[in-house]
């Protein structure tokens, strides 16, 4: 009797669980039927290795749909046509781009949607298209995988060159270099006192250089302070000179009419002098013989006349002196006795 009751209890529990599961499935189907999805096409020019149907479609990291179909494009066999189904509330715009990303380096591939600015228009099918096409771009990981063969070849070349560098001869050379370095460091250790003294001298020299630099800087500062007044004085002098030149220019400009008149008078006088000189030259040429005769004879007679005139002037001078000194003696001659009273 107890066994039959246990079976009844278990059967009842299982029946209730089955009814609950059926209800959950019906509710989930109803919830799924309430969600609307939009289909989009993506054309990838590169490889889609790792991507499979039912792969996740994310919008900036948020799952919004899944991949429904992967096939070779019927219009271009060099491209892969991928059909995705995303939630209709996803903001797929004309500037939205799609790429294939990996969840980690060895993770599952999925489609990542990025971009889509607020100002861009919603993506709609173009004329002649049933489904809108999202622009595709290569992901950083895809570019790495695409360049992997080149990277492997470069690595192989690098290893070959490293093997060539580590040949027997090169290893012997490196050994010699290390030995020489060891010798040099040993010599440095032996002469560490001399090196210390050299460093001390270098520090003293550096201190002297710093002091000299400070003195030069101080002298430069003082020179700058002295140069400033000189520059100011020079500026004042130049300003005065400029003022003087302006005044001279003004004076010359104002006196230009008078200067022009004076030059005209000078030209006229020069013309007159030139005419007089021409006339005098003509007179000399006409009276050349009388002038020569006068120069030979007349000048001697004039000289005699001048000499006689000088003698006459000297005599007249003596007479004037005597007349001034004693007019009566000059007029009546000798001494005259006056009247004497009786």
VEXLUM-81361 format. One line per field, with one value per residue: residue number from 1; residue in three letters; z, y, x of N, C-alpha, C in turn. Coordinates in pm, whole numbers, padded with zeros to 5 digits. Each point is the difference from the previous one (the first is absolute). Layout:
<atoms>
num <- c(NUM,...)
residu <- c(ALA,...)
n.w <- c(Z,...)
n.v <- c(Y,...)
n.u <- c(X,...)
ca.w <- c(Z,...)
ca.v <- c(Y,...)
ca.u <- c(X,...)
c.w <- c(Z,...)
c.v <- c(Y,...)
c.u <- c(X,...)
</atoms>
This chain:
<atoms>
num <- c(1,2,3,4,5,6,7,8,9,10,11,12,13,14,15,16,17,18,19,20,21,22,23,24,25,26,27,28,29,30,31,32,33,34,35,36,37,38,39,40,41,42,43,44,45,46,47,48,49,50,51,52,53,54,55,56,57,58,59,60,61,62,63,64,65,66,67,68,69,70,71,72,73,74,75,76,77,78,79,80,81,82,83,84,85,86,87,88,89,90,91,92,93,94,95,96,97,98,99,100,101,102,103,104,105,106,107,108,109,110,111,112,113,114,115,116,117,118,119,120,121,122,123,124,125,126,127,128,129,130,131,132,133,134,135,136,137,138,139,140,141,142,143,144,145,146,147,148,149,150,151,152,153,154,155,156,157,158,159,160,161,162,163,164,165,166,167,168,169,170,171,172,173,174,175,176,177,178,179,180,181,182,183,184,185,186,187,188,189,190,191,192,193,194,195,196,197,198,199,200,201,202,203,204,205,206,207,208,209,210,211,212,213,214,215,216,217,218,219,220,221,222,223,224,225,226,227,228,229,230,231,232,233,234,235,236,237,238,239,240,241,242,243,244,245,246,247,248,249,250,251,252,253,254,255,256,257,258,259,260,261,262,263,264,265,266,267,268,269,270,271,272,273,274,275,276,277,278,279,280,281,282,283,284,285,286,287,288,289,290,291,292,293,294,295,296,297,298,299,300,301,302,303,304,305,306,307,308,309,310,311,312,313,314,315,316,317,318,319,320,321,322,323,324,325,326,327,328,329,330,331,332,333,334,335,336,337,338,339,340,341,342)
residu <- c(UNK,UNK,UNK,UNK,UNK,UNK,UNK,UNK,UNK,UNK,UNK,UNK,UNK,UNK,UNK,UNK,UNK,UNK,UNK,UNK,UNK,UNK,UNK,UNK,UNK,UNK,UNK,UNK,UNK,UNK,UNK,UNK,UNK,UNK,UNK,UNK,UNK,UNK,UNK,UNK,UNK,UNK,UNK,UNK,UNK,UNK,UNK,UNK,UNK,UNK,UNK,UNK,UNK,UNK,UNK,UNK,UNK,UNK,UNK,UNK,UNK,UNK,UNK,UNK,UNK,UNK,UNK,UNK,UNK,UNK,UNK,UNK,UNK,UNK,UNK,UNK,UNK,UNK,UNK,UNK,UNK,UNK,UNK,UNK,UNK,UNK,UNK,UNK,UNK,UNK,UNK,UNK,UNK,UNK,UNK,UNK,UNK,UNK,UNK,UNK,UNK,UNK,UNK,UNK,UNK,UNK,UNK,UNK,UNK,UNK,UNK,UNK,UNK,UNK,UNK,UNK,UNK,UNK,UNK,UNK,UNK,UNK,UNK,UNK,UNK,UNK,UNK,UNK,UNK,UNK,UNK,UNK,UNK,UNK,UNK,UNK,UNK,UNK,UNK,UNK,UNK,UNK,UNK,UNK,UNK,UNK,UNK,UNK,UNK,UNK,UNK,UNK,UNK,UNK,UNK,UNK,UNK,UNK,UNK,UNK,UNK,UNK,UNK,UNK,UNK,UNK,UNK,UNK,UNK,UNK,UNK,UNK,UNK,UNK,UNK,UNK,UNK,UNK,UNK,UNK,UNK,UNK,UNK,UNK,UNK,UNK,UNK,UNK,UNK,UNK,UNK,UNK,UNK,UNK,UNK,UNK,UNK,UNK,UNK,UNK,UNK,UNK,UNK,UNK,UNK,UNK,UNK,UNK,UNK,UNK,UNK,UNK,UNK,UNK,UNK,UNK,UNK,UNK,UNK,UNK,UNK,UNK,UNK,UNK,UNK,UNK,UNK,UNK,UNK,UNK,UNK,UNK,UNK,UNK,UNK,UNK,UNK,UNK,UNK,UNK,UNK,UNK,UNK,UNK,UNK,UNK,UNK,UNK,UNK,UNK,UNK,UNK,UNK,UNK,UNK,UNK,UNK,UNK,UNK,UNK,UNK,UNK,UNK,UNK,UNK,UNK,UNK,UNK,UNK,UNK,UNK,UNK,UNK,UNK,UNK,UNK,UNK,UNK,UNK,UNK,UNK,UNK,UNK,UNK,UNK,UNK,UNK,UNK,UNK,UNK,UNK,UNK,UNK,UNK,UNK,UNK,UNK,UNK,UNK,UNK,UNK,UNK,UNK,UNK,UNK,UNK,UNK,UNK,UNK,UNK,UNK,UNK,UNK,UNK,UNK,UNK,UNK,UNK,UNK,UNK,UNK,UNK,UNK,UNK,UNK,UNK,UNK,UNK,UNK,UNK,UNK,UNK,UNK,UNK,UNK,UNK,UNK,UNK,UNK,UNK,UNK,UNK)
n.w <- c(00000,00079,-00063,-00001,00120,00013,-00071,00072,00110,-00037,-00038,00115,00066,-00065,00019,00128,00008,-00061,00078,00104,-00042,-00023,00118,00053,-00067,00037,00124,-00005,-00057,00091,00096,-00052,-00006,00121,-00007,-00059,-00111,-00034,-00129,00003,-00110,00007,-00079,00032,-00023,00130,00076,00015,00006,00052,-00103,00074,-00056,00037,-00067,00107,-00006,00020,00072,-00029,-00020,-00045,00039,-00132,-00032,-00117,-00039,-00112,-00076,-00046,-00106,-00114,-00019,-00040,00045,00102,-00068,-00012,00021,00133,-00030,00101,00040,00056,00121,00006,00126,-00028,00131,-00062,00041,-00103,-00019,-00082,00115,00023,00065,-00072,00101,-00031,00124,00091,00072,-00001,00013,00086,00023,00021,-00134,-00009,-00035,-00018,00046,-00069,00055,-00090,-00062,00094,-00066,-00008,-00125,00033,00009,-00126,-00053,-00084,-00108,-00013,00129,00045,00021,00101,-00053,00103,00006,-00060,00108,-00028,00088,00113,00061,-00087,00016,00132,-00006,-00073,00093,00058,-00126,-00024,00115,-00037,-00128,00056,00083,-00105,-00077,00105,00015,-00134,00005,00103,-00072,-00108,00083,00049,-00107,-00033,-00116,-00013,00036,-00081,-00093,00028,-00003,-00111,-00046,00046,-00056,-00110,00006,00023,-00101,-00075,00041,-00025,-00115,-00024,00039,-00076,-00088,00089,00071,-00108,-00027,00131,-00006,-00114,00061,00108,-00082,-00059,00124,00036,-00113,00023,00127,-00047,-00084,00103,00075,-00100,-00013,00134,-00004,-00102,00068,00109,-00072,-00050,00125,00054,-00101,00024,00133,-00038,-00074,00095,00096,-00043,-00002,00125,00041,-00055,00060,00116,-00012,-00031,00108,00074,-00046,00028,00120,00021,-00043,00079,00101,-00021,-00004,00112,00061,-00043,00043,00117,00008,-00047,00014,00124,00028,-00051,00071,00112,-00023,-00020,00115,00066,-00057,00034,00129,00005,-00055,00093,00100,-00050,-00011,00129,00043,-00072,00050,00125,-00029,-00051,00109,00081,-00070,00006,00129,-00057,-00115,00010,00038,-00099,-00081,00053,-00009,-00119,-00044,-00011,00026,-00076,-00091,00013,-00005,-00099,-00057,00034,-00045,-00109,-00012,00027,-00082,-00088,00026,-00005,-00109,-00052,00038,-00045,-00110,-00003,00027,-00086,-00089,00039,-00007,-00107,-00007,00101,00058,-00029,00046,00114,00034,00067,00102,00038,00014,00110,00028,00034,00120,-00017)
n.v <- c(-00120,00003,-00114,-00036,00045,-00059,-00104,00008,00017,-00097,-00077,00037,-00017,-00115,-00028,00045,-00065,-00101,00018,00016,-00106,-00065,00045,-00034,-00119,-00012,00035,-00086,-00092,00031,-00003,-00114,-00039,00058,-00059,00121,-00064,00063,-00032,-00029,00048,-00080,00076,-00112,00081,-00005,-00069,-00096,-00040,-00105,00064,-00021,-00073,00082,00054,00051,00088,00079,00092,00031,-00133,00051,-00123,00009,-00109,-00063,-00081,00022,00058,-00093,00078,-00057,00125,-00009,00126,-00043,-00095,00121,00010,00008,-00055,00086,-00082,00115,-00032,00128,00035,00017,-00007,-00086,00105,-00074,00078,00103,00050,-00098,-00056,-00110,-00073,-00092,-00023,-00011,-00093,00087,-00039,-00092,00108,00006,-00011,00129,00051,00101,00069,00096,00120,00079,00117,00087,00076,-00123,-00025,-00060,-00116,00031,-00101,-00010,00078,-00097,00042,-00125,-00014,00085,00063,-00061,00115,-00075,-00029,-00007,-00095,00053,-00091,00031,00128,-00028,-00071,00106,00075,-00103,-00040,00129,00003,-00117,00047,00115,-00075,-00076,00110,00053,-00118,00001,00127,-00027,-00107,00082,00085,-00105,00032,-00100,00062,00025,-00127,-00035,00080,-00049,-00121,00037,00046,-00108,-00068,00075,-00016,-00129,00005,00068,-00078,-00099,00061,00018,-00127,-00029,00080,-00059,00000,-00032,-00095,-00035,00010,-00072,-00079,00000,-00016,-00097,-00042,00014,-00060,-00091,-00002,-00002,-00096,-00059,00019,-00045,-00100,-00013,00011,-00086,-00077,00019,-00022,-00104,-00031,00023,-00073,-00091,00010,-00006,-00103,-00032,00068,-00072,-00106,00033,00028,-00115,-00052,00066,-00040,-00122,00012,00053,-00094,-00086,00061,00000,-00127,-00022,00070,-00064,-00113,00040,00035,-00113,-00065,00073,-00025,-00103,00074,00045,-00127,-00031,00106,-00035,-00129,00049,00078,-00109,-00069,00101,00007,-00133,00013,00099,-00070,-00102,00087,00047,-00126,-00031,00107,-00029,-00125,00043,00085,-00100,-00081,00100,00026,-00112,00066,00093,-00107,-00070,00105,00009,-00135,00028,00108,-00010,-00127,00016,00072,-00088,-00087,00071,00002,-00123,-00021,00081,-00068,-00105,00048,00030,-00114,-00049,00076,-00030,-00118,00020,00057,-00097,-00078,00061,-00004,-00121,-00020,00071,00041,00080,-00088,-00081,00097,00050,-00123,-00068,00062,00052,00127,-00003,00061,00097,00002,00133)
n.u <- c(00083,00105,00035,-00128,-00005,00118,-00045,-00110,00073,00082,-00102,-00059,00113,00019,-00127,00013,00116,-00059,-00108,00086,00070,-00115,-00043,00118,-00007,-00128,00037,00105,-00080,-00090,00096,00046,-00127,00010,00121,00023,00033,00114,-00009,00131,00059,00106,00077,00067,00106,00022,00082,-00095,00126,-00064,-00060,-00106,-00094,-00096,00107,00049,-00099,00103,-00065,00126,00010,-00117,-00034,-00017,00069,-00015,00100,-00071,00093,00084,00030,00043,00042,-00127,00021,00075,00066,00056,-00131,-00011,-00119,-00015,-00099,-00036,-00041,-00041,-00002,-00128,00021,00082,00074,-00043,00109,-00003,00048,-00089,00103,00028,00045,00091,-00042,00097,-00063,00101,00127,-00039,-00075,-00133,-00012,-00018,-00117,00086,-00105,00060,00023,-00053,00017,-00033,00089,00054,-00039,-00116,00063,-00024,-00074,00100,-00010,-00090,00007,-00005,00132,00002,00106,00059,00066,00090,00073,00129,-00008,00045,-00081,-00098,00035,00000,-00116,-00045,00061,-00063,-00035,-00023,-00069,-00057,-00018,-00043,-00075,-00036,-00018,-00067,-00060,-00020,-00033,-00080,-00040,-00012,-00063,-00066,00073,00085,00021,-00133,-00023,00101,-00055,-00121,00060,00066,-00116,-00063,00101,-00009,-00134,00023,00090,-00085,-00102,00090,00036,-00130,-00018,00109,-00055,-00074,00117,00075,-00088,00004,00136,-00006,-00086,00084,00109,-00069,-00032,00131,00039,-00095,00045,00127,-00038,-00063,00110,00078,-00086,00005,00135,00002,-00086,00078,00113,-00063,-00041,00121,00055,-00097,00027,00131,-00029,-00091,00073,00106,-00078,-00042,00129,00040,-00107,00032,00130,-00039,-00080,00102,00085,-00099,-00018,00134,00005,-00107,00061,00119,-00073,-00067,00116,00057,-00108,00000,00135,-00065,-00114,00047,00026,-00119,-00054,00067,-00032,-00122,00011,00047,-00099,-00087,00050,-00004,-00122,-00029,00053,-00067,-00108,00018,00020,-00105,-00069,00043,-00029,-00116,-00018,00040,-00079,-00095,00026,00033,00024,-00105,-00067,00057,-00025,-00129,-00007,00058,-00069,-00134,00023,00111,-00072,-00096,00100,00057,-00125,-00015,00126,-00023,-00114,00072,00099,-00100,-00056,00126,00024,-00119,00039,00126,-00050,-00086,00106,00080,-00098,-00019,00134,00033,-00127,00029,00076,-00101,-00089,00060,00033,00086,00072,-00115,00062,-00054,-00111,00099,-00052,-00021)
ca.w <- c(00000,00005,-00129,-00100,00028,-00045,-00147,-00034,00027,-00102,-00128,00006,-00010,-00138,-00084,00023,-00062,-00144,-00031,00017,-00112,-00120,00010,-00023,-00145,-00069,00030,-00071,-00143,-00015,00017,-00120,-00114,00013,-00042,-00145,-00049,-00136,-00069,-00070,-00067,00015,-00099,00046,-00105,00054,00054,00114,00076,00138,00011,-00034,00016,00139,00075,00061,-00059,00109,-00034,00099,00112,00053,-00092,-00057,-00101,-00034,-00141,-00048,-00122,-00053,-00134,-00098,-00068,-00137,-00094,00001,00071,00087,00124,00078,00037,00131,00035,00145,00049,00122,00059,-00079,00074,-00011,-00087,-00115,-00081,-00127,00027,00083,-00067,00061,-00005,00070,00113,00075,00145,00034,-00117,-00044,00029,-00107,-00083,00000,-00082,00083,-00067,00062,-00072,00009,00070,00021,-00113,-00123,-00028,00014,-00119,-00075,-00125,-00118,-00110,-00054,00108,00094,00134,00008,00010,00094,-00045,00076,00012,00062,00141,00029,00014,-00135,-00067,00056,-00059,-00142,-00012,00072,-00083,-00019,00127,00015,-00091,00055,00116,-00050,-00053,00114,00066,-00087,00014,00133,-00008,-00071,00088,00104,-00057,00082,-00005,00076,00141,00043,00010,00120,00115,00010,00047,00143,00067,00001,00098,00132,00022,00022,00133,00096,00004,00069,00144,00052,00001,00047,00072,-00100,-00061,00098,-00002,-00126,00016,00090,-00080,-00094,00076,00029,-00127,-00025,00090,-00055,-00118,00048,00053,-00114,-00066,00084,-00021,-00134,00008,00074,-00088,-00106,00060,00018,-00132,-00047,00073,-00050,-00141,-00010,-00009,-00124,-00110,00015,-00048,-00146,-00058,00007,-00099,-00133,-00014,-00022,-00135,-00093,00004,-00070,-00144,-00047,-00005,-00115,-00121,-00013,-00037,-00142,-00083,-00002,-00066,-00138,-00101,00006,-00055,-00146,-00052,00013,-00107,-00127,-00002,-00021,-00142,-00078,00024,-00069,-00143,-00019,00015,-00119,-00111,00023,-00027,-00147,-00054,00039,-00083,-00134,00009,00012,-00129,-00095,00041,00051,-00023,00093,00138,00013,00000,00130,00100,-00010,00022,00088,00139,00054,00024,00116,00117,00029,00048,00138,00083,00017,00083,00137,00044,00017,00121,00115,00016,00050,00140,00080,00002,00088,00139,00036,00007,00122,00115,00011,-00128,-00027,-00051,-00135,-00094,-00006,-00004,00109,00119,-00009,00130,00026,00045,00137,00060,00047)
ca.v <- c(00120,00114,00004,00057,00144,00065,00009,00101,00131,00027,00024,00133,00102,00000,00059,00146,00056,-00003,00107,00128,00014,00032,00139,00087,-00003,00079,00142,00042,00012,00120,00117,00009,00044,00144,00075,00015,-00002,00049,-00071,00081,-00071,00054,-00057,00002,-00034,-00087,-00130,00001,-00120,00000,00047,-00106,00036,00018,00080,00119,00133,00098,00142,00061,-00091,-00046,-00096,00050,-00091,-00117,-00028,-00101,-00069,00034,-00057,00077,00095,-00040,00106,00016,-00119,00039,00050,-00088,00066,-00043,00052,00008,00037,00078,00061,00116,00125,00031,00119,-00023,00122,-00008,00000,-00116,-00093,-00133,-00068,-00129,00008,-00123,00010,-00044,-00042,-00133,-00011,-00017,00119,00059,00121,00121,00120,00122,00121,00034,00127,00040,00082,-00079,-00057,-00146,-00074,-00057,-00065,00085,-00040,-00131,-00088,-00041,00013,00103,-00052,00075,00009,-00088,00039,-00103,00023,00002,-00139,-00058,00050,-00072,-00134,00011,00027,-00104,-00064,00090,00008,-00125,00005,00094,-00064,-00101,00073,00053,-00109,-00041,00100,-00018,-00117,00040,00086,-00083,-00099,-00027,00116,00111,-00033,00023,00146,00045,-00044,00092,00130,-00013,-00006,00137,00077,-00043,00060,00144,00021,-00028,00116,00107,-00031,00024,00145,00069,00121,00104,00040,00085,00133,00064,00044,00116,00114,00038,00072,00134,00076,00033,00109,00123,00039,00056,00134,00088,00025,00095,00133,00048,00038,00127,00105,00022,00076,00139,00062,00028,00116,00121,00023,00057,00148,00042,-00013,00110,00123,-00009,00023,00144,00068,-00026,00077,00139,00007,-00009,00130,00097,-00027,00045,00147,00038,-00031,00103,00126,-00009,00003,00137,00091,-00045,00107,00098,-00062,-00004,00137,00031,-00071,00068,00120,-00042,-00035,00125,00067,-00077,00031,00135,-00009,-00068,00096,00099,-00063,-00013,00134,00037,-00078,00061,00126,-00032,-00048,00113,00096,-00078,00070,00112,-00049,-00047,00117,00063,-00083,00011,00137,00078,-00042,00061,00141,00007,-00026,00125,00096,-00037,00034,00146,00036,-00031,00107,00119,-00019,00014,00144,00065,-00040,00081,00137,00003,-00010,00129,00098,-00026,00027,00144,00059,00130,-00025,-00056,00101,00120,-00041,00042,00049,00143,00068,00069,00141,00011,00125,00093)
ca.u <- c(-00083,00093,00071,-00091,-00011,00124,-00006,-00101,00061,00102,-00069,-00063,00108,00050,-00104,00001,00120,-00020,-00093,00072,00093,-00079,-00042,00117,00031,-00103,00025,00121,-00033,-00081,00091,00085,-00082,-00027,00119,00011,00137,00028,00108,00100,00108,00136,00092,00138,00096,00103,-00040,-00091,00035,-00045,-00137,-00096,-00141,-00042,00098,-00060,00019,00002,00009,00089,00016,-00129,-00063,-00125,-00052,00082,00025,-00095,00044,00133,00011,00078,-00087,-00032,00038,00146,00050,00111,-00054,-00084,-00125,-00048,-00132,-00018,-00133,00020,-00119,-00042,00028,00143,00017,00087,-00004,00074,00143,00034,00090,00005,00129,00004,00089,00020,-00006,00135,00077,-00045,-00141,-00097,-00016,-00134,-00011,-00007,-00052,00048,-00038,-00141,-00018,-00138,-00047,-00009,-00133,-00007,00043,-00111,00042,00009,-00087,00034,00043,-00102,00056,00103,00136,00085,00140,00090,00140,00083,00033,00143,00046,00003,00120,00115,00000,00034,00143,00075,00104,00114,00071,00074,00115,00097,00064,00093,00116,00074,00072,00111,00107,00059,00087,00121,00081,00060,00090,00118,00091,-00058,00007,00138,00019,-00070,00081,00114,-00050,-00026,00130,00056,-00076,00045,00133,-00018,-00057,00106,00088,-00072,00002,00135,00029,-00119,00038,00030,-00127,-00069,00063,-00040,-00139,00003,00046,-00106,-00101,00052,-00004,-00140,-00036,00059,-00079,-00126,00028,00026,-00129,-00073,00061,-00038,-00141,-00008,00051,-00100,-00111,00045,00010,-00135,-00050,00068,-00033,-00135,00006,00066,-00097,-00096,00065,00013,-00132,-00027,00086,-00055,-00124,00040,00054,-00112,-00069,00086,-00008,-00131,00002,00082,-00075,-00104,00067,00042,-00121,-00051,00095,00029,-00024,00108,00121,-00014,00020,00143,00069,-00028,00084,00138,00015,00002,00128,00103,-00011,00055,00145,00052,-00002,00105,00129,00014,00028,00136,00094,00002,00076,00142,00050,00005,00103,00111,00127,00015,00016,00138,00089,-00018,00065,00144,00047,-00087,00013,00121,-00028,-00090,00084,00070,-00099,-00032,00115,-00001,-00115,00038,00091,-00082,-00082,00090,00030,-00121,-00017,00092,-00051,-00118,00046,00057,-00108,-00077,00083,00029,-00048,00063,00134,-00009,-00048,00083,00138,00087,-00063,-00038,00009,-00125,00007,00050,-00046,00103)
c.w <- c(00000,-00132,-00106,00024,-00045,-00150,-00043,00021,-00104,-00134,-00003,-00015,-00143,-00092,00016,-00068,-00151,-00042,00012,-00115,-00127,00003,-00026,-00149,-00077,00025,-00074,-00148,-00027,00012,-00124,-00119,00007,-00045,-00152,-00038,-00142,-00056,-00072,-00066,00028,-00100,00051,-00115,00048,00051,00120,00085,00146,00018,-00046,00013,00148,00084,00048,-00083,00114,-00057,00112,00127,00058,-00100,-00048,-00104,-00024,-00150,-00043,-00121,-00041,-00135,-00085,-00075,-00142,-00105,-00011,00082,00089,00136,00064,00044,00131,00026,00152,00031,00134,00047,-00076,00072,-00008,-00096,-00111,-00094,-00129,00021,00095,-00082,00079,-00017,00077,00109,00068,00149,00057,-00126,-00053,00024,-00124,-00076,00008,-00085,00092,-00087,00078,-00083,00019,00081,00007,-00120,-00129,-00013,00022,-00133,-00063,-00125,-00115,-00109,-00058,00106,00089,00144,-00002,00024,00093,-00052,00091,00003,00071,00144,00017,00009,-00136,-00077,00053,-00060,-00147,-00019,00070,-00088,-00021,00128,00023,-00088,00052,00119,-00044,-00054,00113,00070,-00085,00013,00137,00002,-00071,00088,00104,-00058,00091,00005,00085,00150,00055,00016,00126,00125,00020,00053,00150,00079,00008,00102,00141,00033,00033,00139,00109,00013,00074,00150,00060,00015,00049,00077,-00096,-00066,00096,00004,-00125,00010,00090,-00075,-00097,00072,00033,-00125,-00033,00091,-00048,-00121,00042,00057,-00112,-00073,00079,-00017,-00134,00000,00072,-00087,-00110,00052,00017,-00134,-00055,00069,-00049,-00144,-00014,-00003,-00128,-00118,00008,-00050,-00151,-00068,00003,-00104,-00141,-00022,-00025,-00141,-00103,-00005,-00075,-00151,-00056,-00013,-00121,-00130,-00023,-00045,-00148,-00090,-00009,-00077,-00145,-00104,-00002,-00059,-00151,-00061,00005,-00110,-00135,-00013,-00026,-00146,-00086,00016,-00072,-00149,-00029,00008,-00122,-00119,00016,-00029,-00150,-00062,00034,-00084,-00140,00002,00007,-00133,-00099,00033,00055,-00016,00091,00144,00022,00009,00134,00108,-00002,00039,00105,00146,00064,00032,00120,00127,00041,00057,00145,00093,00026,00090,00146,00054,00028,00127,00124,00024,00056,00146,00090,00011,00096,00145,00045,00016,00128,00122,00017,-00128,-00033,-00057,-00141,-00101,-00015,00003,00118,00120,-00016,00141,00019,00041,00143,00055,00051,00145)
c.v <- c(00125,00014,00063,00149,00075,00018,00108,00141,00036,00031,00137,00111,00010,00065,00151,00065,00005,00110,00138,00024,00035,00144,00097,00007,00083,00149,00054,00016,00125,00124,00019,00049,00148,00085,00001,00009,00056,-00076,00100,-00092,00071,-00072,00017,-00042,-00096,-00131,00019,-00125,00014,00045,-00111,00054,-00004,00072,00129,00125,00102,00141,00069,-00084,-00054,-00099,00052,-00095,-00114,-00009,-00111,-00075,00052,-00069,00088,00091,-00045,00103,00017,-00114,00033,00049,-00103,00078,-00060,00069,-00003,00045,00070,00057,00129,00132,00040,00118,-00023,00119,-00020,-00001,-00112,-00095,-00130,-00060,-00130,00010,-00136,00028,-00054,-00049,-00133,-00018,-00018,00131,00049,00127,00119,00116,00121,00119,00026,00126,00035,00076,-00079,-00061,-00151,-00067,-00068,-00069,00099,-00054,-00133,-00098,-00032,00019,00106,-00064,00092,-00002,-00084,00060,-00111,00037,-00001,-00142,-00068,00047,-00069,-00139,00004,00023,-00105,-00069,00088,00010,-00127,-00001,00095,-00060,-00104,00067,00053,-00109,-00049,00098,-00012,-00121,00034,00086,-00085,-00114,-00017,00120,00115,-00030,00021,00150,00054,-00038,00093,00136,-00005,-00006,00138,00087,-00036,00062,00149,00025,-00030,00116,00116,-00023,00028,00149,00079,00128,00115,00050,00087,00140,00076,00052,00123,00126,00046,00076,00141,00087,00042,00112,00133,00050,00063,00141,00099,00035,00100,00141,00058,00046,00132,00115,00032,00082,00146,00072,00036,00123,00129,00031,00069,00154,00048,-00008,00112,00132,00000,00026,00148,00077,-00018,00080,00148,00019,-00005,00133,00106,-00018,00044,00150,00048,-00024,00105,00133,00001,00009,00141,00094,-00039,00107,00104,-00056,-00003,00138,00037,-00069,00067,00127,-00035,-00039,00125,00073,-00073,00028,00137,-00002,-00064,00097,00104,-00058,-00014,00135,00043,-00077,00059,00130,-00028,-00048,00116,00095,-00072,00077,00122,-00045,-00047,00118,00073,-00079,00018,00141,00074,-00038,00062,00145,00015,-00023,00126,00104,-00029,00040,00151,00042,-00028,00110,00126,-00010,00017,00147,00074,-00034,00083,00143,00010,-00006,00135,00107,-00016,00041,00151,00067,00131,-00019,-00054,00106,00116,-00033,00056,00045,00147,00059,00078,00147,00000,00138,00083,00030)
c.u <- c(00086,00075,-00087,-00015,00123,00000,-00098,00057,00104,-00065,-00064,00105,00052,-00100,-00003,00121,-00014,-00096,00068,00097,-00072,-00047,00114,00035,-00101,00021,00121,-00026,-00081,00086,00086,-00078,-00031,00118,00008,00146,00005,00117,00090,00101,00133,00088,00143,00092,00106,-00057,-00092,00023,-00042,-00142,-00096,-00141,-00035,00105,-00066,00031,-00012,00005,00076,00008,-00129,-00061,-00134,-00058,00096,00018,-00094,00049,00137,00013,00090,-00096,-00027,00041,00151,00059,00119,-00048,-00092,-00123,-00050,-00133,-00012,-00142,00020,-00132,-00034,00025,00148,00019,00103,-00016,00080,00150,00041,00089,00003,00138,-00010,00105,00008,-00015,00131,00070,-00051,-00150,-00086,-00013,-00144,00005,-00021,-00049,00047,-00044,-00148,-00022,-00148,-00056,-00015,-00139,00002,00036,-00121,00053,00003,-00092,00049,00047,-00120,00045,00110,00137,00080,00144,00089,00140,00075,00029,00151,00055,00007,00122,00125,00010,00040,00149,00085,00103,00122,00081,00083,00123,00107,00073,00102,00126,00087,00080,00116,00116,00066,00094,00129,00090,00072,00084,00122,00093,-00054,00001,00141,00027,-00066,00078,00119,-00044,-00025,00130,00062,-00073,00043,00135,-00013,-00055,00103,00096,-00066,00001,00137,00029,-00120,00036,00028,-00129,-00080,00057,-00039,-00143,-00006,00044,-00108,-00110,00045,-00004,-00142,-00046,00056,-00078,-00132,00021,00024,-00129,-00083,00056,-00039,-00145,-00016,00048,-00099,-00116,00038,00011,-00136,-00057,00065,-00039,-00135,00002,00067,-00096,-00103,00059,00014,-00133,-00036,00082,-00054,-00129,00032,00053,-00112,-00076,00079,-00008,-00134,-00004,00081,-00073,-00108,00060,00039,-00121,-00056,00091,00024,-00032,00112,00128,-00007,00022,00147,00080,-00023,00084,00146,00024,00008,00134,00112,-00003,00059,00152,00062,00004,00110,00137,00022,00036,00142,00101,00009,00080,00149,00056,00014,00116,00123,00133,00014,00023,00142,00096,-00008,00073,00150,00050,-00083,00016,00124,-00025,-00092,00079,00076,-00093,-00033,00114,00004,-00114,00031,00091,-00076,-00080,00088,00032,-00118,-00023,00090,-00051,-00118,00043,00058,-00107,-00079,00081,00023,-00042,00073,00138,-00007,-00039,00099,00148,00080,-00081,-00028,00005,-00128,00023,00038,-00044,00116,-00021)
</atoms>
